[in-house]
Amino acid sequence: MGFQTFVDDMVELLQERMGNDYEIKVIRVTKNNDVELTGIAMTRQGDSIFPTIYLEGPYEEYKKGESIADLADWIINCHEEQSMALDLDMDFFQDYDSVKDRIFYKLVSFEKNKKFLKDAPHLRWHDLAIVFYYAMNEDVVKRASINIKRQHMLMWKQNAESLYRAARRNTKRGMPELLVSMRDLVMELTGICMKEKDALPMYVLTNKDKRYGASALLYSERIKELAEQLECDLLILPSSVHEVLLLPDDHSREYDAYRKMVEEVNRTQLEPEEVLSYRLYRYNRQNSEVEEIVS
């Protein structure tokens, strides 16, 4: 069964099980890097906020042998659990003073998000874009967020610069940077202790949540400290939207090898929506600024 037939059959089955009080909607959702996913929303009249359950994962399970009936049960259970968490009064969202302390930013590819950026306030940063989102309170809904669109910005009578100021303050405070050596990270993940002389002089920059941690580039203070400690500039490899890699740069390197490494990781190790960039950057110790390497 092809994906579209699976979607049509799932809609029909869910409509039968949920009854006429619910409308089963198929929603095309544009994620990061303009990756489009197909979601199901089950709504009743008057619902202002509702969960979207993506169908690509269930379809993969169907191809492995899971029955469509069992997958429908799973979707209904997800809908019920998430609906309970989303049973919120969202009137507060119209008031900027009520939301400004939970506005954060993240870094995404400018070129790969042109469709999304048409309707999203943003600022350009090298080949990337700084975009904004509202993070729901973790006590209410875990890891739920709302991308800030142009209509929200106009409703609040704000602009991209004022959103940036609020987001920078909130992101730096609420998602503090985390800088860890690759040696320590390998130890944490595998339990294997590498001898210092065998370890690559490489570091990972992210945030405490390890989610959209590449944005730490915009407010990091530890980059400067590391550059001073190593007494050199730092080469920055865009590992994903969640983190970047740092290593000493003495300006004598063959950057093409690093570009190929970034390209290989993007192509083979990341989901399409996790790719940040194919370019290289440098923290310039003298200017205390991140710059793009163009040579």
Secondary structure as UniProt FT lines:
FT   HELIX           3..18
FT   TURN            20..21
FT   STRAND          23..30
FT   HELIX           32..34
FT   STRAND          36..43
FT   TURN            45..46
FT   STRAND          53..54
FT   HELIX           56..63
FT   TURN            64..65
FT   HELIX           68..85
FT   HELIX           90..94
FT   HELIX           96..99
FT   HELIX           100..102
FT   STRAND          103..109
FT   HELIX           111..113
FT   HELIX           114..117
FT   TURN            118..119
FT   STRAND          122..125
FT   TURN            126..127
FT   STRAND          128..135
FT   TURN            138..140
FT   TURN            142..143
FT   STRAND          145..147
FT   HELIX           150..155
FT   TURN            156..157
FT   HELIX           160..174
FT   STRAND          177..181
FT   HELIX           182..190
FT   TURN            196..198
FT   STRAND          203..207
FT   TURN            208..209
FT   HELIX           213..218
FT   HELIX           222..230
FT   STRAND          233..240
FT   TURN            241..242
FT   STRAND          243..249
FT   HELIX           255..268
FT   HELIX           272..274
FT   STRAND          280..284
FT   TURN            285..288
FT   STRAND          289..293
//
